[in-house]
């Protein structure tokens, strides 16, 4: 009885508290007067922060949510996706 409860609690903890990685400030952009700080981490993890007043709000590093990317799409995957979009 305790084992299923333990497994459920560990699973729920992983869903409620997603893994984080250290991301570093990569770029500062301003598009249509909207400031953006782009952070980059391992395995193509990206995170965007929108500062309210100035770029001083963009810290050099912080823990951002880990966005796992299994693989980069191949040219065939991209063409297949385009074809599926046109067939709908």
Secondary structure, 3 states (H helix, E strand, C coil): CHHHHHHHHHHHHHHHCCCEEEEEEEEEEEECCEEEEEEEEHHHEEEEECCCCCHHHCCCEEEEECCCCCCCCCHHHHHHHHHHHHHC
